[in-house]
Amino acid sequence: VASLIVSNLTSLPIGEVQCLRIISCFGMQVDIDLLELLEVFKLAPQGGFEPYRRNLCGQGIIEVVSTLVVFTHDLIQEQVYESIPLKERQQLHCEIGIFLGSKTSLDASSEHKPIDAAMDQIYLSDASDKEETYIYASSLVAIATSQINNAGPEFFSDRAQHFRFASWNFRAGKHAADHSSFRAALHYYKNGIAFLSHDLWLEDTYELCLKLYEGAAFSSSALGENSLVSMYANDIINNVNLEDSLVAQSLLIGSLSVLGKYKESVARGITVLRQLKFDIPATQTPTVVMQTLERTEREASMYNFSQIANNQNRGDTKTRKILKLVESIAAACYQIASPWLPLVACETVRYSLQNGIHAESASTFGIVAFFQVFLKQSFELGRQWGTFATNILENVEGPTPATIRPRFFLCLYVNFWYVPLQTSINHMLEIEYMSLKFGDTSLAYMTKSMRFKFLFFRGERLSILSQTSDMNLQTMARFTVGSAKYSVLDREMIDSLTGDISSTPYVVFNGKIRNKQSLLADAHSKMHFQIAEAVHLKDFIASFWMGDYTEAAKSSDIALSFPSSKMPKVQLVYHIFYRGIVMFHLYREGKGEKYLEEGNKMQDQVQTWVKNSIPIFENKLVLLEAEHYASMGNVVAAKESYELSVELARDNGYVHEQGLAYECMGKYLMSIVEISESERCFLYAHKCYTQWGAMAKASKLWKDWNLGLSKGRIEHSTIKHQRDE
């Protein structure tokens, strides 16, 4: 049918042909409101579109679907469009674009700024004074600009027109980016650059070039197109002065980090900061770091933090760009536990205090909070600096791109010490959503990866985590390889607990990393020691849960040999907690006094944490106390502490740690030959592990302690007891 219709198109009346040609310029479909707007267009068919539209619908060439006029087949649209001679087609696109552009603010100003909020939608009346209709300005801007792009830069010979339409593309790209349509935004920015192709980086095109290239680099970053980020960012850096290159430098450093090139990112960032006259020390010794931290504290103590937070300087563009640059550098530093991180943060805090506090300043104040905990073991100072960083963010109206990364850092590495796990998980979900909205896609997947880890430690059902992993790993590997590496390890750990042998998480690396051994080799070759630590930490946690405490101790020792293992993070909490249990158990197995001493050290560490957040730490401390009492032969105290740990884990919703407390209690009771109560504890532990979804763990516990017989004995004993009563 379509072929028959196509063969008859040449015999249509001129008015119908004219109608079809204009519709075909918009592709397969066009909004009816847009056609009504075009009624007064000089090339519209005489009498308007409506009479011809009815005839064409009757012939099956087009149809009306809801508010759209649609070609009934793509062959028809293609034939109509291709039948227009090239020059005539370009002219038609040009005139449609200019006409529609006249109904927007595209030519209202030569300044390259986003369209005002008041122009989010415009109202247009048709020629016959029918009921008023509206078309969103952002859509009309995009449609008008697309028509010009379809005509192509080569159609316009006038240099002023090239500049004009490059500017249109910038405005359309900005609209698209503001609505998180980054693929469309990149398309417009590319076209804008094409319109200026013969006049790039000249005095009168410099500002527009910079905006177009920055937009293209940012949109490429949001789409995970790292080669394009590098291309556009380097084009900027090679053609502008240092101050104007700051956005590009930040995007390029972020892109290098996404590719796992952290050392290169840090080196580039330090070089740029020194060019900006930042006083970064030449050496990074522990003494220099502590002296720098103490100097920053002294200088900060001279300021009224509350007053500063309430009087942020929002107008200094250069300072804000520098602070965004520092965020990118700091993120790369953290990934490789670089000693540059505290030095960069302290110098940036001093810079902010001297040049004005902005929302972006919160990141570096948060990093100083982090190092108060890490290097000085002062949770009180950490809380104070963290609170100040939080106050900076709270004085910003609503979530903005400037607040997302500071919120991420504060949530994951500072505030988690002081709030329940679920609170951190909820905050991460908000950060993930806002990151996607604002185009920080790599941060969104970093947040997703960390939220996955928090959910595991909170005791989320493992089947849900496996499903989440299946849905996200492939895309995560595209946008941030580093986060994907951590998430693959987490998936392996979960598989060891669930017994899933069908999972193949390493396929997301497309053969570059095939298994845990190649991941470890890759980490060592690139000096990515946090990844190397994570590999051994994964082995430790998997061995711990599966009850192989000898292997767990070996993996724990290796993980702790990396400097990054001491950095404050949620993994540290559970490493110390699980290690304490391992050490006490190995001591009771006769391995030696050093295991008791190490177990006591782990208990003391958790004791220093418990006052920060009772919901996180209390049940863990009580279980370690139970293990300590058991090791000391204090039967009464051990039993009481085991039972209290079970209750606290249950009350906080930690079903996995409830199972762990039951299991530890069962092992202890078995060691003092209270067999019946021991078996009851094992059965309760089995139930908890099953609820958690750790089927391999539950199955091993069942087999190790022959719980099939135990269950029968307990049920028989219960029936006999009831009969005796």
C-alpha positions in Angstrom: 0.0 0.0 0.0 2.8 2.4 0.9 4.5 1.8 -2.4 1.3 2.5 -4.3 0.8 5.8 -2.4 4.4 6.8 -3.1 3.9 6.2 -6.8 0.9 8.5 -6.8 2.5 11.4 -4.9 3.6 13.2 -8.1 0.0 13.6 -9.2 -1.2 15.4 -6.0 -2.4 19.1 -6.3 0.2 21.7 -5.6 -1.4 22.7 -2.3 -1.3 19.2 -0.9 2.4 18.8 -2.1 3.3 22.0 -0.4 1.6 20.9 2.8 3.4 17.5 2.7 6.8 19.1 2.0 6.5 21.4 5.1 5.4 18.5 7.3 8.3 16.3 6.0 10.8 18.9 7.1 9.9 17.9 10.7 10.5 14.2 10.1 7.8 11.5 10.5 5.5 13.7 12.6 4.7 17.2 13.7 2.6 18.7 16.4 -0.8 20.1 15.3 -0.2 23.2 17.4 3.0 23.8 15.5 1.1 23.6 12.1 -1.4 26.1 13.4 1.4 28.4 14.3 2.7 28.0 10.8 -0.6 29.1 9.3 0.8 32.6 8.8 4.1 31.3 7.5 4.6 32.8 4.0 5.3 29.3 2.4 2.2 27.7 4.0 -0.4 26.5 1.4 -3.0 29.0 0.6 -6.0 28.6 2.9 -3.9 27.0 5.6 -3.1 23.4 6.4 -6.4 22.2 7.7 -8.3 21.6 4.3 -5.3 19.8 2.8 -4.7 17.8 5.9 -8.2 16.4 5.8 -7.8 15.4 2.1 -4.4 13.8 2.8 -5.8 11.8 5.7 -8.6 10.6 3.5 -6.0 9.3 1.0 -4.1 7.4 3.8 -0.9 9.5 3.3 -1.0 11.0 6.8 -3.1 10.5 9.9 -3.8 12.3 13.1 -2.7 10.5 16.3 -3.6 12.4 19.4 -2.1 15.9 19.0 0.3 14.8 16.2 0.1 14.7 12.4 2.0 11.5 11.4 3.0 10.0 8.0 1.4 6.6 7.7 4.7 5.1 6.5 8.3 6.1 6.6 8.7 5.4 2.9 6.1 8.1 2.2 7.9 10.7 4.3 11.2 9.8 2.7 9.9 10.2 -0.8 8.2 13.5 -0.1 11.4 14.9 1.6 13.9 13.6 -1.0 11.7 14.9 -3.9 12.5 18.5 -2.8 15.6 19.7 -4.7 18.5 20.2 -2.3 18.8 24.0 -2.5 15.0 24.4 -2.2 15.0 22.0 0.8 17.7 23.9 2.5 15.9 27.2 1.8 12.7 25.7 3.3 14.4 24.6 6.5 16.1 28.0 6.7 12.8 29.9 6.4 10.9 27.6 8.8 13.7 28.0 11.3 13.9 31.7 11.1 10.1 32.0 11.3 9.8 29.8 14.4 12.9 31.5 15.9 11.1 34.9 15.6 8.5 33.5 18.0 11.2 32.8 20.7 13.8 34.8 22.5 16.6 33.3 20.4 17.5 36.7 18.9 16.5 38.8 21.9 20.1 39.2 23.2 23.6 38.7 22.2 24.5 37.5 25.7 24.9 33.8 25.9 22.8 33.0 28.9 20.0 30.5 29.6 16.6 31.7 28.6 14.9 33.4 31.6 12.5 31.3 33.7 9.7 33.5 32.6 10.2 32.2 29.1 9.7 28.5 30.1 6.5 28.7 28.1 5.0 31.2 25.7 1.5 31.6 24.6 0.5 31.9 20.9 -2.9 32.7 19.3 -3.9 31.4 15.9 -5.2 33.5 13.1 -8.8 32.8 13.8 -8.8 33.7 17.4 -9.7 30.2 18.5 -9.0 29.0 22.1 -5.4 30.1 23.0 -2.8 27.3 22.7 0.8 27.2 24.0 4.0 25.6 23.0 6.9 25.3 25.4 9.6 27.8 24.5 12.3 25.2 25.1 10.7 22.9 22.5 10.2 25.8 20.0 13.8 26.9 20.5 14.9 23.3 19.8 12.7 23.0 16.7 13.7 26.3 15.2 17.4 25.5 15.8 17.1 22.1 14.3 15.5 23.5 11.2 18.5 25.8 10.8 20.9 22.9 11.4 19.1 20.9 8.7 19.8 23.7 6.3 23.5 23.4 7.3 26.3 25.9 7.8 27.3 25.7 4.2 23.9 27.1 3.1 24.7 30.4 4.8 27.5 32.6 3.3 27.1 35.5 5.6 29.5 35.5 8.6 27.0 37.3 10.8 24.5 34.5 10.1 27.0 31.9 11.1 27.5 33.6 14.5 23.8 34.1 14.9 23.0 30.4 14.4 25.9 29.2 16.4 24.4 31.3 19.2 21.0 29.7 18.6 22.7 26.3 19.0 24.2 27.3 22.3 20.8 28.4 23.6 19.2 25.2 22.4 22.0 23.1 23.9 21.7 24.9 27.2 17.9 24.3 27.3 18.5 20.6 26.6 21.2 20.3 29.3 19.0 22.2 31.8 16.4 19.5 31.2 19.0 16.7 31.5 18.7 15.9 27.8 22.5 15.6 27.3 22.5 13.7 24.0 20.4 16.5 22.5 22.6 19.1 24.2 25.7 17.7 22.7 24.1 17.6 19.2 23.3 21.4 19.4 26.8 22.3 20.8 28.4 20.3 18.0 26.3 22.1 15.4 27.1 25.5 17.0 30.8 24.7 16.7 30.3 23.7 13.1 28.7 27.1 12.3 31.9 28.8 13.7 34.3 26.4 12.0 36.0 29.1 10.0 36.0 31.7 12.8 37.0 29.7 15.9 38.7 31.5 18.8 38.7 35.0 17.2 38.2 38.0 19.3 34.5 38.4 18.4 33.8 34.7 18.6 35.9 33.8 21.6 33.2 33.9 24.3 30.7 32.0 22.2 33.4 29.4 21.3 34.3 28.9 24.9 30.6 28.4 25.9 30.0 25.9 23.1 33.1 23.9 23.8 32.5 23.9 27.5 28.9 22.7 26.8 30.1 20.0 24.5 32.7 18.8 27.0 30.2 18.8 29.9 27.5 17.0 27.8 30.1 14.4 26.7 31.0 13.8 30.3 27.4 13.3 31.2 27.1 10.7 28.4 30.3 8.9 29.4 31.9 9.9 26.1 35.4 10.3 27.6 37.3 10.6 24.3 35.0 13.6 23.4 35.5 15.2 26.8 39.3 15.0 26.2 39.0 16.4 22.7 36.8 19.4 23.6 38.6 20.2 26.9 42.0 20.1 25.2 40.7 22.4 22.4 39.7 24.9 25.1 43.0 24.6 27.1 45.1 25.1 23.9 43.2 28.2 22.9 42.4 30.2 26.1 44.1 31.7 29.1 44.5 29.8 32.4 41.5 31.4 34.1 39.2 30.7 31.1 40.4 27.0 31.0 39.4 26.2 34.6 36.1 24.5 33.6 37.8 22.5 30.9 40.6 21.5 33.3 38.1 20.2 35.8 36.2 18.2 33.2 39.4 16.8 31.8 40.7 15.7 35.3 37.3 14.1 36.0 37.4 12.3 32.7 40.9 10.9 33.4 39.7 9.7 36.8 36.7 8.0 35.2 39.2 6.1 33.0 41.2 5.1 36.1 44.1 7.5 35.4 44.2 8.8 38.9 47.9 9.6 39.1 47.7 11.6 35.9 44.6 13.4 37.2 46.3 14.4 40.4 49.6 15.5 38.7 47.7 17.7 36.3 45.6 19.2 39.0 48.6 20.0 41.3 50.3 21.7 38.3 47.2 23.9 37.6 46.8 24.8 41.3 50.4 25.9 41.4 49.9 28.0 38.3 47.1 29.6 40.2 49.6 30.5 43.0 48.3 27.9 45.4 51.0 27.3 48.0 51.1 23.5 47.8 54.1 22.1 49.7 56.7 20.3 47.6 56.8 17.3 49.9 54.0 15.2 51.4 55.6 13.8 54.5 53.5 13.0 57.6 55.1 15.9 59.4 54.3 18.4 56.6 50.7 17.1 56.4 50.2 17.5 60.2 51.8 21.0 60.2 49.6 22.1 57.3 46.5 20.7 59.0 47.3 22.5 62.3 48.1 25.8 60.4 44.7 25.6 58.7 43.0 25.0 62.1 44.7 28.1 63.5 43.8 30.3 60.6 40.2 29.0 60.6 39.8 29.7 64.3 40.1 33.4 63.6 36.8 33.4 61.6 33.2 33.2 62.8 32.0 30.1 61.0 28.3 30.7 61.5 28.6 34.2 60.1 30.6 33.0 57.1 28.1 30.2 56.3 25.2 32.7 56.3 27.0 35.2 54.1 28.2 33.2 51.2 29.7 35.0 48.2 27.7 33.7 45.2 29.0 36.1 42.5 32.7 35.3 42.2 32.8 33.1 39.1 36.6 32.5 39.2 36.6 31.3 42.8 33.7 28.9 42.1 35.5 27.5 39.1 38.7 27.0 41.2 36.7 25.2 43.9 35.1 22.9 41.3 38.5 22.2 39.9 39.7 21.2 43.5 36.7 18.9 43.8 37.9 17.0 40.7 41.4 16.8 42.0 40.3 15.7 45.5 38.2 12.9 44.0 41.2 11.5 42.1 43.4 11.9 45.2 41.0 9.9 47.3 40.9 7.0 44.9 44.6 6.4 45.3 44.9 7.6 48.9 47.2 10.3 47.8 49.0 12.4 50.5 48.3 15.4 48.3 44.7 15.3 49.4 45.0 16.9 52.9 47.5 19.5 51.5 45.2 20.5 48.6 42.2 20.6 51.0 43.9 22.8 53.6 45.2 25.2 51.0 41.8 25.5 49.5 40.1 26.1 52.8 42.6 29.0 53.3 41.8 30.2 49.8 38.0 30.1 50.5 38.4 32.0 53.8 40.4 34.7 52.0 38.3 34.9 48.8 34.8 34.0 49.9 32.8 31.0 50.9 30.7 29.3 48.2 28.6 26.1 48.1 31.6 24.4 46.4 33.7 25.3 49.5 31.9 22.6 51.5 33.9 19.8 49.9 37.2 21.0 51.2 35.8 21.7 54.7 34.4 18.2 54.6 37.9 16.8 53.6 39.4 18.6 56.6 36.7 17.0 58.8 37.7 13.6 57.3 41.4 14.2 58.2 40.5 15.3 61.7 39.1 11.8 62.2 41.7 10.0 60.1 44.9 11.6 61.3 44.0 13.1 64.7 41.4 10.5 65.7 39.3 13.4 66.8 35.6 12.7 66.1 34.6 15.8 67.9 36.7 18.0 65.6 35.5 15.9 62.7 31.9 16.6 63.7 32.6 20.4 64.0 34.2 20.7 60.6 31.5 18.5 59.1 28.8 20.6 60.7 30.3 23.7 59.2 30.4 22.2 55.8 26.8 21.1 56.2 25.8 24.6 57.2 27.4 26.0 54.0 25.2 23.6 52.0 22.0 24.4 53.9 22.4 28.1 53.1 22.0 27.3 49.4 18.4 27.4 48.1 17.5 23.9 47.0 19.8 21.3 45.4 22.1 22.7 42.7 25.0 21.2 40.7 27.4 23.0 43.1 26.1 21.1 46.2 26.0 17.6 44.9 29.7 16.5 45.2 30.1 18.1 48.6 26.9 16.3 49.8 28.4 13.0 48.4 31.7 13.4 50.3 30.1 14.5 53.5 27.5 11.6 53.4 30.0 8.8 52.6 33.1 9.8 54.5 32.1 12.1 57.4 28.5 12.1 58.4 28.0 8.3 58.3 29.9 8.1 61.6 27.1 10.0 63.3 23.8 8.8 61.8 22.1 5.4 61.3 23.0 3.5 58.2 19.5 3.9 56.7 19.9 7.7 57.0 23.1 7.6 54.9 21.4 5.2 52.4 18.5 7.6 52.0 20.8 10.6 51.5 22.8 8.6 48.8 19.6 7.9 46.9 18.8 11.6 46.8 22.4 12.4 45.7 22.2 9.7 43.0 19.0 11.2 41.6 20.3 14.8 41.6 23.6 13.8 40.1 21.8 12.3 37.1 19.5 15.3 36.8 22.5 17.7 36.7 24.6 15.6 34.4 27.2 14.3 36.8 26.7 10.8 35.6 30.0 9.4 37.0 29.1 10.7 40.5 25.7 9.1 40.2 27.2 5.7 39.6 29.9 6.2 42.3 27.0 6.9 44.6 25.1 3.9 43.4 28.2 1.7 44.0 28.6 3.0 47.6 24.9 2.7 48.3 25.1 -0.9 47.3 27.9 -1.4 49.9 25.9 0.3 52.6 22.9 -1.8 51.8 25.0 -4.9 52.1 26.3 -3.9 55.5 22.9 -2.9 56.7 21.6 -6.5 55.9 19.5 -5.9 52.7 18.2 -9.1 51.3 21.0 -10.5 49.1 18.7 -11.5 46.2 17.7 -7.8 45.9 21.3 -6.8 45.8 22.1 -9.4 43.1 19.2 -8.1 41.0 20.4 -4.5 41.4 23.9 -5.5 40.4 22.6 -7.2 37.3 20.7 -4.1 36.3 23.6 -1.6 36.8 27.0 -3.1 36.4 27.3 -2.9 32.6 26.3 0.8 32.5 28.4 1.6 35.6 31.5 0.2 33.8 30.9 2.6 31.0 30.6 5.7 33.1 33.1 5.0 35.9 35.5 2.0 35.7 36.7 2.5 39.2 33.2 2.2 40.8 32.5 -0.9 38.6 35.7 -2.6 39.9 34.4 -2.1 43.5 30.9 -3.3 42.6 32.2 -6.4 40.8 34.1 -7.3 44.0 30.9 -6.7 46.0 29.0 -8.9 43.6 31.6 -11.7 44.0 31.2 -11.5 47.8 27.5 -11.7 47.6 27.7 -14.7 45.2 29.9 -16.5 47.8 27.1 -16.1 50.3 24.2 -16.9 48.1 26.0 -19.8 46.3 25.3 -18.3 42.9 27.8 -19.9 40.5 26.1 -18.6 37.3 27.1 -14.9 37.8 29.9 -13.6 35.6 30.4 -10.0 36.7 33.8 -9.5 35.1 32.3 -9.6 31.6 31.5 -5.8 32.0 35.2 -5.1 31.4 35.1 -6.6 27.9 38.0 -9.0 28.4 40.4 -6.3 29.8 40.0 -7.7 33.4 38.9 -11.4 33.4 39.0 -12.3 37.1 40.0 -11.3 40.6 43.7 -12.1 39.9 43.9 -9.9 36.8 42.0 -7.1 38.7 44.6 -7.3 41.4 47.5 -7.3 38.9 45.9 -4.3 37.2 45.6 -2.4 40.5 49.3 -3.0 41.4 50.5 -2.1 38.0 48.7 1.2 38.2 49.3 1.7 41.9 45.6 1.8 42.6 46.1 0.6 46.2 42.5 1.2 47.3 41.4 -1.4 44.6 44.1 -3.8 45.8 43.0 -3.3 49.4 39.3 -3.9 48.3 40.3 -7.2 46.7 41.8 -8.6 49.9 39.0 -7.0 52.0 36.5 -8.9 49.8 38.3 -12.1 50.4 38.4 -11.4 54.2 34.7 -10.7 54.4 33.7 -13.7 52.3 36.0 -16.0 54.3 34.7 -14.5 57.6 31.1 -15.2 56.8 31.8 -18.7 55.5 33.6 -19.5 58.8 37.2 -19.9 57.5 38.8 -17.7 60.1 42.4 -18.8 59.3 42.0 -17.6 55.7 40.1 -14.5 56.9 43.0 -13.5 59.2 45.5 -13.8 56.3 43.4 -11.7 54.0 42.7 -9.1 56.7 46.4 -8.8 57.5 47.2 -8.1 53.8 44.3 -5.6 53.5 45.6 -3.7 56.6 49.1 -3.5 55.0 47.8 -0.8 52.6 47.8 2.8 54.0 44.3 3.3 52.6 42.9 0.6 54.9 43.0 3.0 57.8 41.1 5.8 56.0 37.7 6.5 57.6 35.0 4.7 55.5 32.1 2.3 56.2 34.3 -0.7 55.1 36.7 0.1 58.0 33.9 -0.3 60.6 33.0 -3.8 59.4 36.7 -4.8 58.9 37.5 -3.9 62.5 34.3 -5.6 63.8 34.7 -8.8 61.9 38.5 -8.9 62.6 37.8 -8.7 66.3 35.5 -11.8 66.1 38.1 -13.7 64.1 40.9 -12.8 66.5 39.0 -13.9 69.6 38.0 -17.2 67.9 41.5 -18.0 66.9 42.7 -17.3 70.4 40.2 -19.7 71.8 41.4 -22.3 69.2 44.8 -22.1 70.9 46.6 -20.0 68.2 48.4 -17.8 70.8 48.2 -14.7 73.0 48.8 -12.3 70.1 45.3 -13.1 68.9 43.7 -12.1 72.2 45.7 -8.9 72.2 44.6 -8.1 68.6 41.0 -8.9 69.5 41.1 -6.5 72.4 42.5 -3.8 70.2 39.6 -4.2 67.8 37.2 -4.1 70.7 38.8 -0.9 72.0 38.5 0.7 68.6 34.8 0.0 68.4 34.5 1.3 71.9 35.8 4.7 70.7 33.2 4.7 67.9 30.1 3.7 69.8 29.3 7.2 71.1 29.2 8.5 67.6 26.2 6.4 66.5 24.6 3.9 68.9 22.4 2.4 66.2 25.4 1.4 64.1 28.0 0.4 66.8 26.3 -0.7 70.0 25.3 -4.3 68.9 28.8 -4.7 67.4 30.6 -3.6 70.6 28.4 -5.9 72.8 29.2 -8.9 70.6 32.9 -8.2 70.8 32.5 -7.9 74.6 30.8 -11.3 74.6 33.7 -12.7 72.6 36.2 -11.1 75.0 34.3 -12.6 78.0 34.2 -16.0 76.3 37.9 -15.8 75.8 38.4 -14.9 79.5 36.2 -17.8 80.7 33.6 -15.4 82.1 30.6 -17.6 81.4 27.8 -15.5 82.9 29.0 -12.2 81.3 29.6 -13.9 78.0 26.0 -15.3 77.9 24.5 -12.0 78.9 26.4 -10.1 76.3 25.6 -12.6 73.5 21.9 -12.4 74.3 22.0 -8.6 74.5 23.8 -8.4 71.1 21.1 -10.6 69.6 18.4 -8.2 70.9 20.2 -5.1 69.7 20.8 -6.5 66.2 17.1 -7.5 66.0 15.9 -4.1 67.3 18.0 -2.3 64.7 16.9 -4.5 61.8 20.3 -6.2 61.3 19.0 -9.7 60.5 22.5 -10.8 59.3 24.2 -9.6 62.5 21.4 -11.2 64.6 22.3 -14.4 62.9 26.0 -13.8 63.5 25.4 -13.2 67.2 23.4 -16.4 67.4 26.1 -18.3 65.6 28.9 -17.0 67.8 26.8 -17.8 70.9 26.2 -21.3 69.6 29.9 -21.9 69.1 30.7 -20.7 72.6 27.9 -22.8 74.2 29.1 -25.8 72.3 32.6 -25.2 73.6 31.3 -25.4 77.2 29.2 -28.4 76.4 25.8 -26.8 76.6 24.8 -28.7 73.6 21.0 -28.3 73.6 21.1 -24.5 73.9 24.0 -24.4 71.4 21.9 -26.2 68.8 19.0 -23.8 69.4 21.3 -20.9 68.7 22.5 -22.5 65.5 18.9 -23.1 64.3 18.1 -19.4 65.0 21.2 -18.4 63.1 20.2 -20.6 60.2 16.8 -18.9 60.1 18.3 -15.4 60.1 20.8 -16.3 57.3 18.0 -17.7 55.3 16.0 -14.5 55.7 19.0 -12.5 54.6 19.3 -14.7 51.5 22.7 -16.1 52.3 21.8 -19.6 51.3 25.3 -20.9 50.9 26.1 -19.7 54.4 23.0 -21.2 55.8 23.6 -24.5 54.1 27.2 -24.6 55.4 26.0 -23.9 58.9 23.4 -26.7 58.6 26.0 -29.2 57.5 28.8 -28.2 59.8 26.6 -28.6 62.9 24.4 -31.4 61.6 21.3 -29.3 62.3 18.9 -31.8 60.7 19.5 -34.1 63.7 19.5 -31.1 66.1 16.2 -29.9 64.9 14.7 -33.4 65.4 16.1 -33.6 68.9 14.8 -30.2 69.9 11.3 -30.9 68.4 11.2 -34.2 70.3 12.3 -32.6 73.5 9.7 -29.9 73.1 6.9 -32.5 72.5 8.1 -34.6 75.5 8.2 -31.5 77.7 4.7 -30.6 76.7 3.5 -34.2 77.4 5.1 -34.3 80.8 3.3 -31.1 81.8 
